[in-house]
Structures are given as structure tokens and as C-alpha cells.
């Protein structure tokens, strides 16, 4: 699930009372669901944060993240093979 923000509108409406409807611009749900078990082989220790986060944001020694390579390829009509537009 992804909540989208309309940042240009959000910036305009933020003063003086804070964000209103730009924060709930749209919500999308991916067609794929990835389980925690499927992600487990990609789990790695999180990097040290500097400055250290506030205690309620710090996961302590249990802090983990994922190391996943993602390729984005686009195939347009009339093009034989996909073109890579991004790789992380």
C-alpha cells in the first residue's frame, strides 16, 4: 500500500495551519504481495545512524533492513526488447 502526497499543493496549504487534503491525495495497492518469509534471505543489519535517532524511533540491536536489487524495464509499442530505466 502506498499513500501518495501532492507536494505542490501540500506546500501551498501548509501555511498557517498544516497539511489538509494534499496528504491523502491517493492510495494505491500493489498487484503483488511479498511475505516476510520471502524477504528473509535479503535481510541485513541496518547501518549505524548518525545522529542517533530518538529512543522511540530506535530499534536497538534488532534493527534490520533489506538488501534487494531492483530492475525497472519498460517495453513500449514498436520496441522489440525492454529498455532498463532504473537499477538499484
PDB file of N, CA, C and O in Angstrom:
ATOM      1  N   UNK A   1       0.840  -1.169   0.000  1.00  0.00           N
ATOM      2  CA  UNK A   1       0.000   0.000   0.000  1.00  0.00           C
ATOM      3  C   UNK A   1       0.891   1.240   0.000  1.00  0.00           C
ATOM      4  O   UNK A   1       1.905   1.282   0.696  1.00  0.00           O
ATOM      5  N   UNK A   2       0.515   2.229  -0.768  1.00  0.00           N
ATOM      6  CA  UNK A   2       1.292   3.457  -0.845  1.00  0.00           C
ATOM      7  C   UNK A   2       0.335   4.646  -0.788  1.00  0.00           C
ATOM      8  O   UNK A   2      -0.602   4.739  -1.580  1.00  0.00           O
ATOM      9  N   UNK A   3       0.579   5.541   0.144  1.00  0.00           N
ATOM     10  CA  UNK A   3      -0.191   6.784   0.221  1.00  0.00           C
ATOM     11  C   UNK A   3       0.595   7.868  -0.498  1.00  0.00           C
ATOM     12  O   UNK A   3       1.746   8.140  -0.160  1.00  0.00           O
ATOM     13  N   UNK A   4      -0.021   8.472  -1.472  1.00  0.00           N
ATOM     14  CA  UNK A   4       0.633   9.499  -2.285  1.00  0.00           C
ATOM     15  C   UNK A   4       0.298  10.878  -1.743  1.00  0.00           C
ATOM     16  O   UNK A   4      -0.805  11.112  -1.248  1.00  0.00           O
ATOM     17  N   UNK A   5       1.257  11.788  -1.840  1.00  0.00           N
ATOM     18  CA  UNK A   5       1.048  13.172  -1.426  1.00  0.00           C
ATOM     19  C   UNK A   5       1.208  14.081  -2.633  1.00  0.00           C
ATOM     20  O   UNK A   5       2.057  13.842  -3.491  1.00  0.00           O
ATOM     21  N   UNK A   6       0.398  15.110  -2.694  1.00  0.00           N
ATOM     22  CA  UNK A   6       0.538  16.136  -3.724  1.00  0.00           C
ATOM     23  C   UNK A   6       1.389  17.251  -3.124  1.00  0.00           C
ATOM     24  O   UNK A   6       0.867  18.213  -2.561  1.00  0.00           O
ATOM     25  N   UNK A   7       2.708  17.109  -3.252  1.00  0.00           N
ATOM     26  CA  UNK A   7       3.629  18.008  -2.554  1.00  0.00           C
ATOM     27  C   UNK A   7       3.456  19.474  -2.954  1.00  0.00           C
ATOM     28  O   UNK A   7       3.593  20.363  -2.114  1.00  0.00           O
ATOM     29  N   UNK A   8       3.160  19.729  -4.212  1.00  0.00           N
ATOM     30  CA  UNK A   8       2.996  21.126  -4.617  1.00  0.00           C
ATOM     31  C   UNK A   8       1.800  21.760  -3.910  1.00  0.00           C
ATOM     32  O   UNK A   8       1.870  22.915  -3.488  1.00  0.00           O
ATOM     33  N   UNK A   9       0.710  21.015  -3.780  1.00  0.00           N
ATOM     34  CA  UNK A   9      -0.467  21.531  -3.079  1.00  0.00           C
ATOM     35  C   UNK A   9      -0.190  21.580  -1.586  1.00  0.00           C
ATOM     36  O   UNK A   9      -0.575  22.533  -0.908  1.00  0.00           O
ATOM     37  N   UNK A  10       0.476  20.556  -1.076  1.00  0.00           N
ATOM     38  CA  UNK A  10       0.782  20.484   0.344  1.00  0.00           C
ATOM     39  C   UNK A  10       1.591  21.694   0.794  1.00  0.00           C
ATOM     40  O   UNK A  10       1.317  22.265   1.850  1.00  0.00           O
ATOM     41  N   UNK A  11       2.580  22.088   0.005  1.00  0.00           N
ATOM     42  CA  UNK A  11       3.409  23.244   0.350  1.00  0.00           C
ATOM     43  C   UNK A  11       2.567  24.514   0.410  1.00  0.00           C
ATOM     44  O   UNK A  11       2.758  25.355   1.288  1.00  0.00           O
ATOM     45  N   UNK A  12       1.648  24.643  -0.519  1.00  0.00           N
ATOM     46  CA  UNK A  12       0.816  25.843  -0.580  1.00  0.00           C
ATOM     47  C   UNK A  12      -0.150  25.917   0.604  1.00  0.00           C
ATOM     48  O   UNK A  12      -0.332  26.986   1.187  1.00  0.00           O
ATOM     49  N   UNK A  13      -0.775  24.779   0.964  1.00  0.00           N
ATOM     50  CA  UNK A  13      -1.791  24.819   2.016  1.00  0.00           C
ATOM     51  C   UNK A  13      -1.212  24.665   3.420  1.00  0.00           C
ATOM     52  O   UNK A  13      -1.941  24.803   4.403  1.00  0.00           O
ATOM     53  N   UNK A  14       0.071  24.386   3.528  1.00  0.00           N
ATOM     54  CA  UNK A  14       0.688  24.125   4.829  1.00  0.00           C
ATOM     55  C   UNK A  14       0.667  25.345   5.742  1.00  0.00           C
ATOM     56  O   UNK A  14       0.519  25.203   6.955  1.00  0.00           O
ATOM     57  N   UNK A  15       0.812  26.532   5.181  1.00  0.00           N
ATOM     58  CA  UNK A  15       0.856  27.757   5.972  1.00  0.00           C
ATOM     59  C   UNK A  15      -0.551  28.345   6.038  1.00  0.00           C
ATOM     60  O   UNK A  15      -1.162  28.510   4.982  1.00  0.00           O
ATOM     61  N   UNK A  16      -1.095  28.666   7.179  1.00  0.00           N
ATOM     62  CA  UNK A  16      -0.512  28.606   8.509  1.00  0.00           C
ATOM     63  C   UNK A  16      -0.970  27.390   9.327  1.00  0.00           C
ATOM     64  O   UNK A  16      -0.515  27.220  10.458  1.00  0.00           O
ATOM     65  N   UNK A  17      -1.856  26.542   8.789  1.00  0.00           N
ATOM     66  CA  UNK A  17      -2.500  25.533   9.642  1.00  0.00           C
ATOM     67  C   UNK A  17      -2.000  24.103   9.455  1.00  0.00           C
ATOM     68  O   UNK A  17      -2.430  23.216  10.192  1.00  0.00           O
ATOM     69  N   UNK A  18      -1.121  23.848   8.510  1.00  0.00           N
ATOM     70  CA  UNK A  18      -0.652  22.485   8.292  1.00  0.00           C
ATOM     71  C   UNK A  18      -1.353  21.842   7.105  1.00  0.00           C
ATOM     72  O   UNK A  18      -2.293  22.414   6.552  1.00  0.00           O
ATOM     73  N   UNK A  19      -0.894  20.639   6.705  1.00  0.00           N
ATOM     74  CA  UNK A  19      -1.446  19.992   5.519  1.00  0.00           C
ATOM     75  C   UNK A  19      -2.896  19.551   5.718  1.00  0.00           C
ATOM     76  O   UNK A  19      -3.283  19.122   6.805  1.00  0.00           O
ATOM     77  N   UNK A  20      -3.673  19.662   4.677  1.00  0.00           N
ATOM     78  CA  UNK A  20      -5.072  19.243   4.726  1.00  0.00           C
ATOM     79  C   UNK A  20      -5.268  18.068   3.764  1.00  0.00           C
ATOM     80  O   UNK A  20      -4.881  16.943   4.077  1.00  0.00           O
ATOM     81  N   UNK A  21      -5.857  18.319   2.614  1.00  0.00           N
ATOM     82  CA  UNK A  21      -6.188  17.232   1.697  1.00  0.00           C
ATOM     83  C   UNK A  21      -5.034  16.776   0.821  1.00  0.00           C
ATOM     84  O   UNK A  21      -5.148  15.732   0.179  1.00  0.00           O
ATOM     85  N   UNK A  22      -3.937  17.503   0.764  1.00  0.00           N
ATOM     86  CA  UNK A  22      -2.814  17.091  -0.070  1.00  0.00           C
ATOM     87  C   UNK A  22      -2.133  15.844   0.491  1.00  0.00           C
ATOM     88  O   UNK A  22      -1.456  15.131  -0.249  1.00  0.00           O
ATOM     89  N   UNK A  23      -2.300  15.572   1.777  1.00  0.00           N
ATOM     90  CA  UNK A  23      -1.682  14.384   2.370  1.00  0.00           C
ATOM     91  C   UNK A  23      -2.414  13.105   1.968  1.00  0.00           C
ATOM     92  O   UNK A  23      -1.809  12.033   1.978  1.00  0.00           O
ATOM     93  N   UNK A  24      -3.670  13.185   1.622  1.00  0.00           N
ATOM     94  CA  UNK A  24      -4.421  11.989   1.234  1.00  0.00           C
ATOM     95  C   UNK A  24      -4.814  12.069  -0.237  1.00  0.00           C
ATOM     96  O   UNK A  24      -5.946  11.761  -0.608  1.00  0.00           O
ATOM     97  N   UNK A  25      -3.873  12.483  -1.057  1.00  0.00           N
ATOM     98  CA  UNK A  25      -4.109  12.686  -2.483  1.00  0.00           C
ATOM     99  C   UNK A  25      -4.593  11.409  -3.167  1.00  0.00           C
ATOM    100  O   UNK A  25      -5.546  11.449  -3.945  1.00  0.00           O
ATOM    101  N   UNK A  26      -3.942  10.273  -2.883  1.00  0.00           N
ATOM    102  CA  UNK A  26      -4.335   8.996  -3.486  1.00  0.00           C
ATOM    103  C   UNK A  26      -3.695   7.853  -2.715  1.00  0.00           C
ATOM    104  O   UNK A  26      -2.689   8.038  -2.029  1.00  0.00           O
ATOM    105  N   UNK A  27      -4.282   6.682  -2.834  1.00  0.00           N
ATOM    106  CA  UNK A  27      -3.723   5.467  -2.248  1.00  0.00           C
ATOM    107  C   UNK A  27      -3.746   4.383  -3.303  1.00  0.00           C
ATOM    108  O   UNK A  27      -4.749   4.193  -3.991  1.00  0.00           O
ATOM    109  N   UNK A  28      -2.624   3.664  -3.431  1.00  0.00           N
ATOM    110  CA  UNK A  28      -2.572   2.558  -4.383  1.00  0.00           C
ATOM    111  C   UNK A  28      -2.146   1.290  -3.645  1.00  0.00           C
ATOM    112  O   UNK A  28      -1.477   1.338  -2.613  1.00  0.00           O
ATOM    113  N   UNK A  29      -2.553   0.167  -4.205  1.00  0.00           N
ATOM    114  CA  UNK A  29      -2.168  -1.123  -3.665  1.00  0.00           C
ATOM    115  C   UNK A  29      -1.498  -1.906  -4.785  1.00  0.00           C
ATOM    116  O   UNK A  29      -2.034  -2.011  -5.888  1.00  0.00           O
ATOM    117  N   UNK A  30      -0.337  -2.449  -4.497  1.00  0.00           N
ATOM    118  CA  UNK A  30       0.425  -3.198  -5.480  1.00  0.00           C
ATOM    119  C   UNK A  30      -0.309  -4.475  -5.878  1.00  0.00           C
ATOM    120  O   UNK A  30      -1.036  -5.048  -5.067  1.00  0.00           O
ATOM    121  N   UNK A  31      -0.127  -4.923  -7.112  1.00  0.00           N
ATOM    122  CA  UNK A  31      -0.734  -6.201  -7.511  1.00  0.00           C
ATOM    123  C   UNK A  31       0.009  -7.402  -6.930  1.00  0.00           C
ATOM    124  O   UNK A  31      -0.459  -8.534  -7.053  1.00  0.00           O
ATOM    125  N   UNK A  32       1.161  -7.172  -6.299  1.00  0.00           N
ATOM    126  CA  UNK A  32       1.946  -8.257  -5.708  1.00  0.00           C
ATOM    127  C   UNK A  32       1.987  -8.102  -4.200  1.00  0.00           C
ATOM    128  O   UNK A  32       2.087  -6.992  -3.678  1.00  0.00           O
ATOM    129  N   UNK A  33       1.909  -9.218  -3.514  1.00  0.00           N
ATOM    130  CA  UNK A  33       2.081  -9.245  -2.069  1.00  0.00           C
ATOM    131  C   UNK A  33       3.313 -10.098  -1.788  1.00  0.00           C
ATOM    132  O   UNK A  33       3.388 -11.251  -2.211  1.00  0.00           O
ATOM    133  N   UNK A  34       4.278  -9.525  -1.071  1.00  0.00           N
ATOM    134  CA  UNK A  34       5.506 -10.237  -0.736  1.00  0.00           C
ATOM    135  C   UNK A  34       5.481 -10.523   0.760  1.00  0.00           C
ATOM    136  O   UNK A  34       5.363  -9.607   1.574  1.00  0.00           O
ATOM    137  N   UNK A  35       5.593 -11.790   1.112  1.00  0.00           N
ATOM    138  CA  UNK A  35       5.539 -12.172   2.521  1.00  0.00           C
ATOM    139  C   UNK A  35       6.885 -11.910   3.196  1.00  0.00           C
ATOM    140  O   UNK A  35       7.914 -11.797   2.530  1.00  0.00           O
ATOM    141  N   UNK A  36       6.864 -11.814   4.537  1.00  0.00           N
ATOM    142  CA  UNK A  36       8.094 -11.639   5.304  1.00  0.00           C
ATOM    143  C   UNK A  36       9.039 -12.812   5.071  1.00  0.00           C
ATOM    144  O   UNK A  36      10.255 -12.632   5.013  1.00  0.00           O
ATOM    145  N   UNK A  37       8.485 -13.999   4.939  1.00  0.00           N
ATOM    146  CA  UNK A  37       9.318 -15.186   4.724  1.00  0.00           C
ATOM    147  C   UNK A  37      10.085 -15.090   3.406  1.00  0.00           C
ATOM    148  O   UNK A  37      11.243 -15.502   3.335  1.00  0.00           O
ATOM    149  N   UNK A  38       9.462 -14.558   2.376  1.00  0.00           N
ATOM    150  CA  UNK A  38      10.124 -14.414   1.077  1.00  0.00           C
ATOM    151  C   UNK A  38      11.240 -13.374   1.126  1.00  0.00           C
ATOM    152  O   UNK A  38      12.199 -13.461   0.359  1.00  0.00           O
ATOM    153  N   UNK A  39      11.127 -12.396   2.016  1.00  0.00           N
ATOM    154  CA  UNK A  39      12.135 -11.348   2.140  1.00  0.00           C
ATOM    155  C   UNK A  39      13.304 -11.754   3.036  1.00  0.00           C
ATOM    156  O   UNK A  39      14.364 -11.130   2.989  1.00  0.00           O
ATOM    157  N   UNK A  40      13.124 -12.774   3.837  1.00  0.00           N
ATOM    158  CA  UNK A  40      14.124 -13.156   4.839  1.00  0.00           C
ATOM    159  C   UNK A  40      15.538 -13.344   4.282  1.00  0.00           C
ATOM    160  O   UNK A  40      16.487 -12.915   4.938  1.00  0.00           O
ATOM    161  N   UNK A  41      15.738 -13.967   3.099  1.00  0.00           N
ATOM    162  CA  UNK A  41      17.107 -14.127   2.583  1.00  0.00           C
ATOM    163  C   UNK A  41      17.812 -12.796   2.274  1.00  0.00           C
ATOM    164  O   UNK A  41      19.034 -12.764   2.128  1.00  0.00           O
ATOM    165  N   UNK A  42      17.053 -11.714   2.177  1.00  0.00           N
ATOM    166  CA  UNK A  42      17.616 -10.405   1.834  1.00  0.00           C
ATOM    167  C   UNK A  42      17.819  -9.514   3.054  1.00  0.00           C
ATOM    168  O   UNK A  42      18.248  -8.369   2.916  1.00  0.00           O
ATOM    169  N   UNK A  43      17.518 -10.022   4.243  1.00  0.00           N
ATOM    170  CA  UNK A  43      17.625  -9.231   5.479  1.00  0.00           C
ATOM    171  C   UNK A  43      19.094  -9.047   5.849  1.00  0.00           C
ATOM    172  O   UNK A  43      19.867 -10.006   5.858  1.00  0.00           O
ATOM    173  N   UNK A  44      19.472  -7.799   6.155  1.00  0.00           N
ATOM    174  CA  UNK A  44      20.838  -7.459   6.555  1.00  0.00           C
ATOM    175  C   UNK A  44      20.776  -6.492   7.733  1.00  0.00           C
ATOM    176  O   UNK A  44      19.753  -5.838   7.938  1.00  0.00           O
ATOM    177  N   UNK A  45      21.863  -6.390   8.517  1.00  0.00           N
ATOM    178  CA  UNK A  45      21.871  -5.408   9.620  1.00  0.00           C
ATOM    179  C   UNK A  45      21.748  -3.986   9.067  1.00  0.00           C
ATOM    180  O   UNK A  45      22.305  -3.666   8.016  1.00  0.00           O
ATOM    181  N   UNK A  46      21.026  -3.156   9.777  1.00  0.00           N
ATOM    182  CA  UNK A  46      20.852  -1.761   9.362  1.00  0.00           C
ATOM    183  C   UNK A  46      22.139  -0.980   9.613  1.00  0.00           C
ATOM    184  O   UNK A  46      22.916  -1.315  10.507  1.00  0.00           O
ATOM    185  N   UNK A  47      22.352   0.055   8.822  1.00  0.00           N
ATOM    186  CA  UNK A  47      23.524   0.909   9.010  1.00  0.00           C
ATOM    187  C   UNK A  47      23.391   1.718  10.291  1.00  0.00           C
ATOM    188  O   UNK A  47      22.285   1.988  10.759  1.00  0.00           O
ATOM    189  N   UNK A  48      24.522   2.097  10.845  1.00  0.00           N
ATOM    190  CA  UNK A  48      24.531   2.938  12.043  1.00  0.00           C
ATOM    191  C   UNK A  48      24.001   4.315  11.661  1.00  0.00           C
ATOM    192  O   UNK A  48      24.417   4.899  10.661  1.00  0.00           O
ATOM    193  N   UNK A  49      23.090   4.817  12.461  1.00  0.00           N
ATOM    194  CA  UNK A  49      22.516   6.133  12.175  1.00  0.00           C
ATOM    195  C   UNK A  49      23.258   7.207  12.961  1.00  0.00           C
ATOM    196  O   UNK A  49      23.489   7.069  14.162  1.00  0.00           O
ATOM    197  N   UNK A  50      23.626   8.274  12.265  1.00  0.00           N
ATOM    198  CA  UNK A  50      24.317   9.391  12.894  1.00  0.00           C
ATOM    199  C   UNK A  50      23.698  10.684  12.382  1.00  0.00           C
ATOM    200  O   UNK A  50      23.840  10.992  11.199  1.00  0.00           O
ATOM    201  N   UNK A  51      23.033  11.435  13.207  1.00  0.00           N
ATOM    202  CA  UNK A  51      22.928  11.297  14.657  1.00  0.00           C
ATOM    203  C   UNK A  51      21.981  10.156  15.038  1.00  0.00           C
ATOM    204  O   UNK A  51      21.127   9.746  14.252  1.00  0.00           O
ATOM    205  N   UNK A  52      22.155   9.662  16.254  1.00  0.00           N
ATOM    206  CA  UNK A  52      21.340   8.572  16.765  1.00  0.00           C
ATOM    207  C   UNK A  52      19.883   9.028  16.842  1.00  0.00           C
ATOM    208  O   UNK A  52      19.609  10.138  17.298  1.00  0.00           O
ATOM    209  N   UNK A  53      18.937   8.177  16.400  1.00  0.00           N
ATOM    210  CA  UNK A  53      17.519   8.571  16.449  1.00  0.00           C
ATOM    211  C   UNK A  53      16.998   8.628  17.887  1.00  0.00           C
ATOM    212  O   UNK A  53      17.604   8.074  18.804  1.00  0.00           O
ATOM    213  N   UNK A  54      15.884   9.297  18.060  1.00  0.00           N
ATOM    214  CA  UNK A  54      15.249   9.362  19.373  1.00  0.00           C
ATOM    215  C   UNK A  54      14.897   7.946  19.821  1.00  0.00           C
ATOM    216  O   UNK A  54      14.673   7.079  18.977  1.00  0.00           O
ATOM    217  N   UNK A  55      14.844   7.692  21.121  1.00  0.00           N
ATOM    218  CA  UNK A  55      14.624   6.330  21.626  1.00  0.00           C
ATOM    219  C   UNK A  55      13.396   5.629  21.046  1.00  0.00           C
ATOM    220  O   UNK A  55      13.448   4.431  20.766  1.00  0.00           O
ATOM    221  N   UNK A  56      12.294   6.355  20.862  1.00  0.00           N
ATOM    222  CA  UNK A  56      11.091   5.692  20.350  1.00  0.00           C
ATOM    223  C   UNK A  56      11.203   5.332  18.865  1.00  0.00           C
ATOM    224  O   UNK A  56      10.369   4.583  18.355  1.00  0.00           O
ATOM    225  N   UNK A  57      12.218   5.851  18.162  1.00  0.00           N
ATOM    226  CA  UNK A  57      12.439   5.514  16.762  1.00  0.00           C
ATOM    227  C   UNK A  57      13.575   4.518  16.567  1.00  0.00           C
ATOM    228  O   UNK A  57      13.793   4.028  15.458  1.00  0.00           O
ATOM    229  N   UNK A  58      14.294   4.220  17.635  1.00  0.00           N
ATOM    230  CA  UNK A  58      15.457   3.350  17.544  1.00  0.00           C
ATOM    231  C   UNK A  58      15.056   1.903  17.818  1.00  0.00           C
ATOM    232  O   UNK A  58      14.481   1.600  18.863  1.00  0.00           O
ATOM    233  N   UNK A  59      15.359   1.018  16.878  1.00  0.00           N
ATOM    234  CA  UNK A  59      15.035  -0.396  17.046  1.00  0.00           C
ATOM    235  C   UNK A  59      16.078  -1.158  17.826  1.00  0.00           C
ATOM    236  O   UNK A  59      15.931  -2.361  18.040  1.00  0.00           O
ATOM    237  N   UNK A  60      17.137  -0.480  18.260  1.00  0.00           N
ATOM    238  CA  UNK A  60      18.192  -1.129  19.028  1.00  0.00           C
ATOM    239  C   UNK A  60      18.925  -2.172  18.200  1.00  0.00           C
ATOM    240  O   UNK A  60      19.099  -2.002  16.993  1.00  0.00           O
ATOM    241  N   UNK A  61      19.353  -3.247  18.844  1.00  0.00           N
ATOM    242  CA  UNK A  61      20.117  -4.288  18.151  1.00  0.00           C
ATOM    243  C   UNK A  61      19.254  -5.089  17.185  1.00  0.00           C
ATOM    244  O   UNK A  61      19.785  -5.820  16.349  1.00  0.00           O
ATOM    245  N   UNK A  62      17.938  -4.965  17.284  1.00  0.00           N
ATOM    246  CA  UNK A  62      17.033  -5.702  16.394  1.00  0.00           C
ATOM    247  C   UNK A  62      16.824  -4.991  15.059  1.00  0.00           C
ATOM    248  O   UNK A  62      16.120  -5.501  14.188  1.00  0.00           O
ATOM    249  N   UNK A  63      17.434  -3.811  14.896  1.00  0.00           N
ATOM    250  CA  UNK A  63      17.237  -3.052  13.656  1.00  0.00           C
ATOM    251  C   UNK A  63      17.800  -3.817  12.465  1.00  0.00           C
ATOM    252  O   UNK A  63      18.977  -4.174  12.443  1.00  0.00           O
ATOM    253  N   UNK A  64      16.959  -4.060  11.492  1.00  0.00           N
ATOM    254  CA  UNK A  64      17.363  -4.754  10.263  1.00  0.00           C
ATOM    255  C   UNK A  64      16.773  -4.003   9.077  1.00  0.00           C
ATOM    256  O   UNK A  64      15.846  -3.205   9.221  1.00  0.00           O
ATOM    257  N   UNK A  65      17.323  -4.275   7.918  1.00  0.00           N
ATOM    258  CA  UNK A  65      16.802  -3.705   6.687  1.00  0.00           C
ATOM    259  C   UNK A  65      16.947  -4.771   5.607  1.00  0.00           C
ATOM    260  O   UNK A  65      17.342  -5.898   5.906  1.00  0.00           O
ATOM    261  N   UNK A  66      16.639  -4.438   4.372  1.00  0.00           N
ATOM    262  CA  UNK A  66      16.704  -5.406   3.286  1.00  0.00           C
ATOM    263  C   UNK A  66      17.645  -4.910   2.205  1.00  0.00           C
ATOM    264  O   UNK A  66      17.664  -3.720   1.892  1.00  0.00           O
ATOM    265  N   UNK A  67      18.431  -5.822   1.628  1.00  0.00           N
ATOM    266  CA  UNK A  67      19.331  -5.517   0.523  1.00  0.00           C
ATOM    267  C   UNK A  67      18.764  -6.207  -0.713  1.00  0.00           C
ATOM    268  O   UNK A  67      19.006  -7.393  -0.940  1.00  0.00           O
ATOM    269  N   UNK A  68      18.013  -5.458  -1.504  1.00  0.00           N
ATOM    270  CA  UNK A  68      17.301  -6.010  -2.655  1.00  0.00           C
ATOM    271  C   UNK A  68      17.699  -5.233  -3.900  1.00  0.00           C
ATOM    272  O   UNK A  68      17.673  -4.002  -3.913  1.00  0.00           O
ATOM    273  N   UNK A  69      18.068  -5.967  -4.946  1.00  0.00           N
ATOM    274  CA  UNK A  69      18.350  -5.335  -6.236  1.00  0.00           C
ATOM    275  C   UNK A  69      17.050  -5.267  -7.027  1.00  0.00           C
ATOM    276  O   UNK A  69      16.340  -6.263  -7.164  1.00  0.00           O
ATOM    277  N   UNK A  70      16.754  -4.099  -7.536  1.00  0.00           N
ATOM    278  CA  UNK A  70      15.519  -3.890  -8.282  1.00  0.00           C
ATOM    279  C   UNK A  70      15.845  -3.344  -9.663  1.00  0.00           C
ATOM    280  O   UNK A  70      16.522  -2.323  -9.787  1.00  0.00           O
ATOM    281  N   UNK A  71      15.371  -4.013 -10.687  1.00  0.00           N
ATOM    282  CA  UNK A  71      15.494  -3.537 -12.069  1.00  0.00           C
ATOM    283  C   UNK A  71      14.126  -3.094 -12.564  1.00  0.00           C
ATOM    284  O   UNK A  71      13.127  -3.779 -12.344  1.00  0.00           O
ATOM    285  N   UNK A  72      14.083  -1.948 -13.231  1.00  0.00           N
ATOM    286  CA  UNK A  72      12.850  -1.481 -13.853  1.00  0.00           C
ATOM    287  C   UNK A  72      13.096  -1.402 -15.351  1.00  0.00           C
ATOM    288  O   UNK A  72      13.949  -0.649 -15.821  1.00  0.00           O
ATOM    289  N   UNK A  73      12.329  -2.196 -16.088  1.00  0.00           N
ATOM    290  CA  UNK A  73      12.439  -2.230 -17.543  1.00  0.00           C
ATOM    291  C   UNK A  73      11.104  -1.848 -18.155  1.00  0.00           C
ATOM    292  O   UNK A  73      10.050  -2.236 -17.651  1.00  0.00           O
ATOM    293  N   UNK A  74      11.146  -1.091 -19.235  1.00  0.00           N
ATOM    294  CA  UNK A  74       9.930  -0.645 -19.912  1.00  0.00           C
ATOM    295  C   UNK A  74       9.972  -1.134 -21.352  1.00  0.00           C
ATOM    296  O   UNK A  74      10.986  -1.010 -22.038  1.00  0.00           O
ATOM    297  N   UNK A  75       8.855  -1.691 -21.794  1.00  0.00           N
ATOM    298  CA  UNK A  75       8.739  -2.090 -23.195  1.00  0.00           C
ATOM    299  C   UNK A  75       7.590  -1.287 -23.804  1.00  0.00           C
ATOM    300  O   UNK A  75       6.438  -1.418 -23.391  1.00  0.00           O
ATOM    301  N   UNK A  76       7.916  -0.473 -24.771  1.00  0.00           N
ATOM    302  CA  UNK A  76       6.923   0.370 -25.437  1.00  0.00           C
ATOM    303  C   UNK A  76       6.490  -0.298 -26.741  1.00  0.00           C
ATOM    304  O   UNK A  76       7.225  -1.113 -27.298  1.00  0.00           O
ATOM    305  N   UNK A  77       5.302   0.046 -27.224  1.00  0.00           N
ATOM    306  CA  UNK A  77       4.862  -0.490 -28.511  1.00  0.00           C
ATOM    307  C   UNK A  77       5.880  -0.145 -29.604  1.00  0.00           C
ATOM    308  O   UNK A  77       6.361   0.986 -29.678  1.00  0.00           O
ATOM    309  N   UNK A  78       6.200  -1.121 -30.441  1.00  0.00           N
ATOM    310  CA  UNK A  78       7.141  -0.890 -31.533  1.00  0.00           C
ATOM    311  C   UNK A  78       8.589  -1.130 -31.161  1.00  0.00           C
ATOM    312  O   UNK A  78       9.464  -1.044 -32.023  1.00  0.00           O
ATOM    313  N   UNK A  79       8.871  -1.433 -29.890  1.00  0.00           N
ATOM    314  CA  UNK A  79      10.242  -1.705 -29.465  1.00  0.00           C
ATOM    315  C   UNK A  79      10.338  -3.195 -29.153  1.00  0.00           C
ATOM    316  O   UNK A  79       9.532  -3.731 -28.394  1.00  0.00           O
ATOM    317  N   UNK A  80      11.335  -3.861 -29.747  1.00  0.00           N
ATOM    318  CA  UNK A  80      11.439  -5.312 -29.611  1.00  0.00           C
ATOM    319  C   UNK A  80      11.789  -5.773 -28.204  1.00  0.00           C
ATOM    320  O   UNK A  80      11.161  -6.693 -27.678  1.00  0.00           O
ATOM    321  N   UNK A  81      12.775  -5.149 -27.598  1.00  0.00           N
ATOM    322  CA  UNK A  81      13.189  -5.597 -26.266  1.00  0.00           C
ATOM    323  C   UNK A  81      13.037  -4.468 -25.253  1.00  0.00           C
ATOM    324  O   UNK A  81      13.111  -3.292 -25.609  1.00  0.00           O
ATOM    325  N   UNK A  82      12.822  -4.833 -23.980  1.00  0.00           N
ATOM    326  CA  UNK A  82      12.647  -3.805 -22.950  1.00  0.00           C
ATOM    327  C   UNK A  82      13.908  -2.961 -22.769  1.00  0.00           C
ATOM    328  O   UNK A  82      15.022  -3.407 -23.044  1.00  0.00           O
ATOM    329  N   UNK A  83      13.700  -1.738 -22.301  1.00  0.00           N
ATOM    330  CA  UNK A  83      14.804  -0.809 -22.026  1.00  0.00           C
ATOM    331  C   UNK A  83      14.872  -0.609 -20.519  1.00  0.00           C
ATOM    332  O   UNK A  83      13.866  -0.279 -19.891  1.00  0.00           O
ATOM    333  N   UNK A  84      16.051  -0.808 -19.932  1.00  0.00           N
ATOM    334  CA  UNK A  84      16.200  -0.591 -18.493  1.00  0.00           C
ATOM    335  C   UNK A  84      16.179   0.905 -18.206  1.00  0.00           C
ATOM    336  O   UNK A  84      16.920   1.674 -18.819  1.00  0.00           O
ATOM    337  N   UNK A  85      15.334   1.305 -17.281  1.00  0.00           N
ATOM    338  CA  UNK A  85      15.263   2.713 -16.915  1.00  0.00           C
ATOM    339  C   UNK A  85      15.796   2.961 -15.512  1.00  0.00           C
ATOM    340  O   UNK A  85      16.063   4.104 -15.142  1.00  0.00           O
ATOM    341  N   UNK A  86      15.955   1.888 -14.721  1.00  0.00           N
ATOM    342  CA  UNK A  86      16.451   2.069 -13.357  1.00  0.00           C
ATOM    343  C   UNK A  86      16.980   0.750 -12.822  1.00  0.00           C
ATOM    344  O   UNK A  86      16.443  -0.315 -13.125  1.00  0.00           O
ATOM    345  N   UNK A  87      18.026   0.828 -12.031  1.00  0.00           N
ATOM    346  CA  UNK A  87      18.538  -0.341 -11.294  1.00  0.00           C
ATOM    347  C   UNK A  87      19.075   0.162  -9.958  1.00  0.00           C
ATOM    348  O   UNK A  87      19.875   1.095  -9.901  1.00  0.00           O
ATOM    349  N   UNK A  88      18.613  -0.483  -8.882  1.00  0.00           N
ATOM    350  CA  UNK A  88      19.094  -0.089  -7.566  1.00  0.00           C
ATOM    351  C   UNK A  88      20.033  -1.127  -7.011  1.00  0.00           C
ATOM    352  O   UNK A  88      20.544  -0.968  -5.902  1.00  0.00           O
TER     353      UNK A  88
END
